[in-house]
Each structure stands twice: as C-alpha cells, then as structure tokens.
Amino acid sequence: MRHRIAGRILGRDAGHRKALFRNLVRELYLHGRITTTEAKARAIRSEAEKLITKAKHGLADGGARVHAQRQLVAFLNDKTVAKKVFDEIAPRFAERNGGYTRIIKIGKRQGDAADMAIIELVEGEAAVS
C-alpha cells in the first residue's frame, strides 16, 4: 500500500531520481519545452513551478534575492540557468499565481509504447530560445 507516500519513484533510487529531476528541470528552463514521458513530466512539474515561485519571491523582496538565488543554484547545479530563471523567466510570470507549466500528451513512443508528453512554460514561448 502507498498510504502517505508522496512523490513518484520512477523505478530509481533516491540519488538517481534526484539527478534526473534536476536535469529535466534545468533543460526545461534552458529550452522552454522538453519532450519526455508523461510520468516524468508530471513528476517534475511541481519542482519546476516551486523554483519559479522562489525566484519571484526573491525578486519581490530585495533582501531575500541572494538566498533565493542560492537555493536555485543548489537545486539546478548551474549558475547560468539560475540567473536565467531570475532575469527572464520569473519576471515573465510576475502577474501569474502559479500554473507556469503545461503538459501536452503526444501519444505513445514507438519503441516501448510509453506515454509521451511535452512539458513547456506557458507564457511567451516565442521569447524562449
């Protein structure tokens, strides 16, 4: 039974799962959209949105900016992506209270029939490189 167990395991141990989530979220921020399995997209959605919210709170409160930047760098392991989240992505969602990503189902993968999906940042896709 899975009573009171949060999160998705995805058949990986904790370290592998943590690295997978970090890499997927980092690529989502870099490219604006990524194609992955539906289960992975659903798993990283909350992490990606929480980091954008942290960046927004860091921008709103000048004193908390350094702390929020350090938290983003600690999760993403990449200062340039953390800077992009602060300078480009968080201001774009300044007026939005959550729901920064969308998941679009695209069918089954040919090799193993896994359900595939695109996860993308919702606003201003043209502005994302």
RAUR-V246730 format. One record per residue. N is the residue number from 0. RES is the residue in one letter. D_CENTER is the distance of its C-alpha to the mean C-alpha in whole Angstrom. Layout:
# RAUR-V246730
N,RES,D_CENTER ; N,RES,D_CENTER
This chain:
# RAUR-V246730
0,M,28 ; 1,R,25 ; 2,H,26 ; 3,R,24 ; 4,I,21 ; 5,A,18 ; 6,G,15 ; 7,R,15 ; 8,I,17 ; 9,L,17 ; 10,G,20 ; 11,R,19 ; 12,D,20 ; 13,A,18 ; 14,G,18 ; 15,H,17 ; 16,R,14 ; 17,K,13 ; 18,A,13 ; 19,L,11 ; 20,F,8 ; 21,R,8 ; 22,N,9 ; 23,L,7 ; 24,V,4 ; 25,R,7 ; 26,E,8 ; 27,L,6 ; 28,Y,7 ; 29,L,10 ; 30,H,11 ; 31,G,10 ; 32,R,10 ; 33,I,10 ; 34,T,13 ; 35,T,12 ; 36,T,14 ; 37,E,14 ; 38,A,14 ; 39,K,11 ; 40,A,9 ; 41,R,10 ; 42,A,9 ; 43,I,6 ; 44,R,5 ; 45,S,7 ; 46,E,5 ; 47,A,2 ; 48,E,6 ; 49,K,8 ; 50,L,7 ; 51,I,8 ; 52,T,11 ; 53,K,12 ; 54,A,12 ; 55,K,14 ; 56,H,17 ; 57,G,17 ; 58,L,18 ; 59,A,20 ; 60,D,22 ; 61,G,23 ; 62,G,24 ; 63,A,21 ; 64,R,19 ; 65,V,20 ; 66,H,19 ; 67,A,16 ; 68,Q,15 ; 69,R,17 ; 70,Q,14 ; 71,L,11 ; 72,V,13 ; 73,A,14 ; 74,F,11 ; 75,L,10 ; 76,N,14 ; 77,D,14 ; 78,K,16 ; 79,T,15 ; 80,V,12 ; 81,A,12 ; 82,K,15 ; 83,K,13 ; 84,V,11 ; 85,F,14 ; 86,D,16 ; 87,E,15 ; 88,I,11 ; 89,A,12 ; 90,P,16 ; 91,R,15 ; 92,F,14 ; 93,A,17 ; 94,E,19 ; 95,R,16 ; 96,N,16 ; 97,G,12 ; 98,G,11 ; 99,Y,9 ; 100,T,8 ; 101,R,11 ; 102,I,12 ; 103,I,15 ; 104,K,17 ; 105,I,19 ; 106,G,21 ; 107,K,22 ; 108,R,22 ; 109,Q,26 ; 110,G,26 ; 111,D,25 ; 112,A,24 ; 113,A,21 ; 114,D,19 ; 115,M,17 ; 116,A,14 ; 117,I,12 ; 118,I,9 ; 119,E,9 ; 120,L,9 ; 121,V,12 ; 122,E,14 ; 123,G,16 ; 124,E,15 ; 125,A,18 ; 126,A,17 ; 127,V,14 ; 128,S,16
